[in-house]
Amino acid sequence: MTDKPVDDTFVKLLKDRHTILCPTLVVFERYGRTFSHQLNLTPEEKAWGNPEVITSLDVTKISPDKLPDRIKNALAKPDEALDRIKKTYDVALPNLKRLEDAGITIAAGTDAGNIGTIHGPALFREFQLMKEAGLTPTQILQCATANAAKLFGGDIGAHIGKIENGYFADLVILNSNPVDDIAHASDIDMVYLTGYGFPLYRGGPMLYADEVGLYNVVAAMKAFAANPNGDPGFWRPAPLLARLAADGKRFN
């Protein structure tokens, strides 16, 4: 909600319908900042974001005759772009805090794919904005884990979001405690996927997949999917992975 403060009627409506709200705060700043050439990527986004996507966000490299009026105006008046962003957050951040305090289930997300919102590490900027809204580190972590799992539903949702027997062993091991400061959430030591650990210094699971060969990864996934006692849907290769493997390409 960015147009006006939420009221009791709106809160009751969300509660009555058991709504899970995903605020995607980061999106509200990234259009204006990208168009006005004031993009504020975090260190995590610069380090882990897709470099081709990041390069494409420099609107000053686009021929002026091809720029839409919206971008031309933003470049001509960059302060106005920032002012609009501030006004949006003056409403959106207090609204998020009120909904959290009212017991509405909040799930962290970014709506990545929107202009300027980087797939993956944009989540850490979302955490910063949730903190500015007044949420505690513990609340933010719950939004990103147990609450987000509720959005999935189905069989997958029933096996993620907790560290318990019967849940997928997908874990992020950190060097410092995010409960002390949510900024520590990006201080990653190791990523575990289905119980297999990938230390950051070794490049992570995507680099490992490149070393194994994406064709071989997809072949193995298809073999697992064919297991009559397995879960075909879980092992179905994502479209991007399947396409890269078919073309003989890599992630990096």
C-alpha positions in Angstrom: 0.0 0.0 0.0 1.6 3.2 -1.2 -1.2 5.6 -2.0 -2.5 6.2 1.6 -2.2 4.9 5.2 -3.9 1.6 5.8 -7.0 1.8 8.1 -8.7 -0.7 10.4 -11.1 -1.8 7.6 -8.2 -2.8 5.4 -6.5 -4.6 8.3 -9.7 -6.5 9.0 -10.1 -7.4 5.4 -6.6 -8.9 5.2 -7.2 -10.9 8.5 -10.7 -12.1 7.4 -9.2 -13.4 4.1 -6.0 -14.8 5.7 -4.0 -12.8 3.3 -0.2 -13.1 3.1 1.2 -9.7 2.1 4.5 -9.4 0.1 5.4 -5.7 0.1 8.3 -5.7 -2.4 9.5 -2.4 -1.1 12.6 -2.3 -3.2 10.7 -2.0 -6.5 9.3 1.4 -5.6 12.7 3.0 -5.7 14.4 1.2 -8.5 12.4 2.5 -11.4 13.0 6.1 -10.5 16.6 5.6 -9.5 17.4 3.7 -12.7 15.6 6.2 -15.0 17.4 9.2 -13.3 20.8 7.5 -13.3 21.0 7.2 -9.5 20.8 3.5 -9.0 21.8 2.5 -5.5 22.8 -1.1 -5.8 24.0 -2.7 -2.6 27.5 -4.3 -2.4 25.7 -7.7 -2.5 23.9 -6.8 -5.8 27.2 -5.6 -7.3 29.0 -8.7 -6.3 26.3 -11.4 -7.0 24.0 -9.8 -9.5 24.0 -10.7 -13.2 26.6 -8.4 -14.6 24.9 -8.2 -18.0 21.7 -7.1 -16.4 23.5 -4.5 -14.3 25.3 -3.1 -17.3 22.0 -2.8 -19.1 20.6 -0.5 -16.4 22.8 2.5 -17.4 20.3 4.6 -19.3 23.0 7.1 -20.2 24.4 4.5 -22.7 21.1 4.5 -24.7 20.9 6.9 -27.6 18.9 10.0 -26.6 16.6 9.6 -29.6 15.6 6.2 -28.3 14.9 7.3 -24.8 11.2 7.4 -23.7 10.0 10.8 -22.4 9.7 9.3 -18.9 13.4 8.6 -18.8 14.4 11.9 -20.4 12.3 13.7 -17.8 13.9 11.7 -15.0 17.4 12.4 -16.2 16.6 16.1 -16.6 15.1 16.4 -13.1 16.8 13.7 -10.9 15.9 15.4 -7.6 12.2 15.1 -8.5 12.7 11.3 -9.0 14.1 11.0 -5.5 11.4 13.1 -4.0 8.7 10.8 -5.5 10.5 7.8 -4.0 10.7 9.5 -0.6 6.9 10.3 -0.7 6.2 6.7 -1.6 8.2 5.4 1.4 6.7 7.9 3.7 3.5 6.0 3.2 4.7 2.4 2.5 7.1 2.0 5.4 4.6 3.0 8.2 2.0 0.9 6.5 4.2 -2.2 6.6 5.0 -1.6 10.3 1.3 -1.2 11.1 0.4 -4.4 9.3 3.2 -6.4 11.0 2.0 -5.1 14.4 -1.6 -6.0 13.6 -0.5 -9.7 13.0 -0.8 -9.8 9.2 1.5 -12.4 7.7 4.2 -10.6 5.9 6.4 -12.5 3.4 9.7 -11.0 2.2 10.1 -10.7 -1.6 11.4 -8.3 -4.2 9.4 -8.8 -7.5 12.8 -9.1 -9.2 12.6 -8.7 -12.9 11.2 -5.2 -12.6 13.7 -2.6 -13.9 16.5 -2.1 -11.4 15.5 -5.0 -9.1 18.2 -7.6 -9.3 17.3 -11.3 -9.1 18.6 -12.8 -5.9 20.6 -10.2 -3.9 18.0 -7.5 -4.2 16.5 -9.3 -1.2 19.2 -7.7 1.0 18.0 -4.2 0.0 14.5 -5.3 0.8 15.7 -6.3 4.3 17.2 -2.8 4.7 13.9 -1.2 3.9 12.0 -3.5 6.2 14.3 -2.5 8.9 13.7 1.2 8.1 10.0 0.4 8.4 10.6 -0.6 12.0 10.6 -4.4 11.8 13.1 -6.2 14.0 15.7 -8.6 12.6 13.8 -11.6 14.0 10.6 -10.4 12.3 12.4 -9.9 9.0 13.9 -13.4 9.2 10.5 -14.8 9.8 9.2 -13.0 6.8 11.9 -14.5 4.6 11.6 -18.0 5.9 8.6 -19.4 7.6 6.2 -16.8 6.3 7.5 -17.0 2.7 7.1 -20.8 2.8 3.4 -20.3 3.4 3.2 -18.6 0.0 4.3 -21.7 -1.8 1.6 -24.0 -0.6 1.3 -27.5 -1.8 3.9 -30.2 -1.2 6.9 -27.8 -1.5 5.4 -25.4 1.0 4.9 -28.2 3.4 8.7 -29.0 3.4 10.4 -25.6 3.6 10.7 -22.8 6.0 11.8 -24.9 9.1 14.7 -26.9 10.2 13.0 -30.1 11.2 12.9 -33.8 10.2 11.1 -34.2 6.9 12.0 -30.7 5.7 14.3 -30.0 2.7 17.9 -29.5 3.9 18.2 -26.1 2.1 20.2 -23.9 4.5 22.3 -20.8 4.5 25.1 -20.8 7.1 26.3 -17.4 8.2 29.5 -16.1 9.8 27.6 -13.6 12.0 24.2 -13.5 13.7 21.5 -11.8 11.7 19.4 -11.5 14.9 21.9 -8.9 16.1 21.8 -7.0 12.8 19.9 -8.0 9.7 22.8 -6.8 7.6 24.6 -10.0 8.7 22.1 -12.0 6.6 24.5 -11.5 3.6 27.6 -12.6 5.5 27.4 -16.1 4.0 29.8 -18.8 4.8 28.1 -21.8 3.1 24.9 -22.7 1.2 23.4 -26.1 1.6 21.1 -27.5 -1.1 19.3 -30.7 -0.3 22.0 -31.4 2.3 25.0 -30.7 0.1 27.3 -27.9 1.3 28.8 -25.3 -1.1 31.3 -23.0 0.6 31.3 -19.5 -0.7 35.1 -19.6 -1.3 34.6 -22.4 -3.8 32.2 -20.4 -5.8 28.8 -21.7 -4.8 26.4 -24.2 -6.4 26.2 -22.4 -9.8 29.9 -22.6 -10.3 29.9 -26.2 -9.3 27.2 -26.9 -11.8 29.3 -25.2 -14.5 32.2 -27.4 -13.6 30.1 -30.6 -13.7 28.5 -29.4 -16.9 24.9 -28.2 -17.2 24.1 -31.0 -19.6 25.2 -33.5 -17.0 23.2 -31.7 -14.3 20.0 -31.8 -16.4 20.6 -35.4 -17.3 20.9 -36.3 -13.6 17.8 -34.4 -12.7 15.8 -36.2 -15.3 17.1 -39.5 -14.0 15.9 -38.5 -10.5 12.6 -37.4 -11.8 12.1 -40.8 -13.5 12.4 -42.6 -10.1 8.9 -44.0 -9.5 9.4 -43.3 -5.8 10.7 -39.8 -6.3 9.1 -36.4 -6.9 9.1 -35.6 -10.6 8.0 -32.0 -10.1 10.8 -31.3 -7.7 13.5 -32.5 -10.1 12.1 -30.8 -13.2 14.8 -28.5 -14.6 14.0 -24.8 -14.6 13.5 -23.4 -18.1 16.7 -21.3 -18.0 18.8 -24.4 -16.9 17.3 -26.6 -19.6 17.9 -23.9 -22.2 21.5 -23.3 -21.2 22.2 -27.0 -21.1 20.7 -27.6 -24.6 22.8 -24.7 -26.0 26.0 -26.0 -24.4 26.3 -22.9 -22.3 27.2 -22.1 -18.7 25.9 -20.0 -15.9 29.1 -17.9 -15.7 
